[in-house]
Amino acid sequence: MRHSAAIREPDPAHPDGGTRDRARDEAFVRALYDKHGMFMARVATGLLSGDTHQAQDMVQETVLRAWRHSGILDPDAEGIRPWLITVIRNLVIDGHRARRARPPETDDTALADVAGPEHTERALTKKIVREALADLTLQHREILLHAHYLDQPLEQTATLLGIPRGTVKSRTHLALKALREAMIRRGITP
């Protein structure tokens, strides 16, 4: 005989070793994706220089970590976004450190950048910009993501990143300067 989904089942993956309510967990994850999924994907993609596949992995790991804290997090509250950004940012930093600590991996990025004749110029520009962004520090990519890609106001960016307003201004200026220099090195002049 099958019991309703409201019955709690022991979950060894849950940090407190307690029981979980499957329907509540599904509702939590669904609400998190519905309300913040696109936002998390944009943030992760920006921090990862456009790597959408790795960004999807970061979003999934972030949702998993949020689920582990579902007892204290509210997916409908706007205040959850800084927490989500922090988790994504830490995952990106951890991934970057892990890749630097081991030999480079081979992948299919060369094949992913091959475009048809009608999209060659657009694909080439996209590739150059992605490479130029990869030359920037994580702080510069992060500030450009908030200020230009997400088009967030200065105050909101300062609050989300936990830095003073003046630091946001100076980092934005320095990030744009570094991006301009990286583009010039690749033969693109403003």
N, C-alpha and C positions, 0 to 999 in steps of 0.2 A: 504494500500500500504506500502510495507516494504522499508525502507531506507537503504542505504549502511552502512557498518560497520565504515566508516570514520566519520560519524556524531557523535558529542560528546553528551553524555548523562549526566545529573546531577548525581553525585555520592555522597551520604551523607557520605559514609565511607572515602572519600578523605579528608585529613586534611584541605585543604584550602576551601572545600565546592564548589570547582569549577566543571568544566565539564571534562570528561575523554574521550579519544579516544580509543574505545574498541580494535581495531586492533593494535594500538600502544602498549596498555597495554599487550595484548596477546604476541606480539613480544618481549616485554621487559622480561616478565616472562619466555617465552620459551628460550630466549637467556641466561638468568640467569641460568636456569636449565642445558641447554646444555653445557655451558662453565664452570660453577662452582658447579653444583649439586653434582657430585661425591666428589669433594674436601670438600664441606660443610658437606656431610654425613660422610666422614672420620674424620673430625675435631670433629663433634658432637659425633660420636660413641666413639672416643677416650676419650673425656672429660666425657662421661657418662659411662665409664668402660664397653663398649661393648653393651650397651642397644640400639639395633638398632631401636626398635619401638619408644622409646622416642627421639632418634636422628632424626628420620623422622619428628616427631612433631616439633622439634627445627628448622629443615631445612625449613619446611613449614612456620613457624612463621617468620623466617629470610627473606624468599622470600616476605612474606606479608609486612614486614617492609621496604624492599628494594623497593617494588612497590609503597609504600606510598611516597618514596623519588625519584621516577623514573624521576622526572623533573631535578634532579641534579646528578643522578648516571648513569654511562655508563656500562652496563653489559659486554661489550667487552674490557674494560680497565683492565689491570692487577692490577691497584691501588685499585680496588673495594674489593680485597680479604682481606686486613687488616680490612676494614669496616665490611665485612661479619663475619670474625673471632671474632671481638669485639662484634657484635650482638649475635652470638651463645654463646660466653663465658658469656656474661651478662645474657642471658636466662638460661643457666645452673646454674649460681650462684643464680639467682632469684628462680629457681625451687628448688635448694638445701635449700635455706633459708625458702621457703614456706613449704617444707616437714618437716623441723626441727621445725617449729612453730605449727604443728598440729600432732595429734596422727598418728602412723604408719598405712599405708594401707595394706590390705592383697591383695596378687596377686597370679598369677600362676607361679612364678619363679621356684618353686620346680618342677613343671611338665615340664617346658621348659628344665631343665637340665637332664631329664631322657633320657638316650641314649640306643640304641640297643647294643647287646653283642659285635658286631664288632667294635663299636666306643667308647666303655666304657673308655679306657685309654685316648684317645684324648679328650673326653668330660670332664673327670675328671681333666686333666691338664688345659684345657681351663677355667674350673670353678675355680680352685685354683688360676690361674693367674688373673682372673677377680676379685676375692675376695681380692687378694693381692693388686691389683691396687686401689681397692675401699678404702683400708686403707691409701693410700697416700693423701696428701693434693692436692687441685685443682691445685696449682702451680706446684707441682711435676708431676702430671698426664699430665698437659699441656706441660711441657718441654719435657717429654718423648714422647709425641705424635709428637711434631715437630722434635725432634732430632732423634728418632729411627723409629717411625711408618711412618711418612711422609718423613723421610730421608732428611731433609732440612739442608743446610749448616749453620754453626754457625752464619754468618753475617745475613742471611735471617731470621733466628729464632729471633735474637736480634732485627732486624728491625720490624718484624711482632708483636712482643710482646712489643716493645717500652722499652726495657731494655738494659743495656750495655752488651757488648760481654763477659766480665768477669763474669757478673751475670749469663749469660746463661751457662757458663762452670761450675761455682760452683753449680748452681741449678741442672744441669744434674748429676754431681757427687753425690750430696746429694740425688737426686731422685733415682738413681740406688742403692745407699746404702740402702735407705729406702725400696725399692722394694726387694732387696736381703734379708733384715731382715724379711720382711713380708712373703717371701717364706719360709725362715727357720722356722718361727713360725708355718707354715703349714706342716712342715716335708719334704720340698723339699730343698735339699742341692745342692749348685752349684758345 
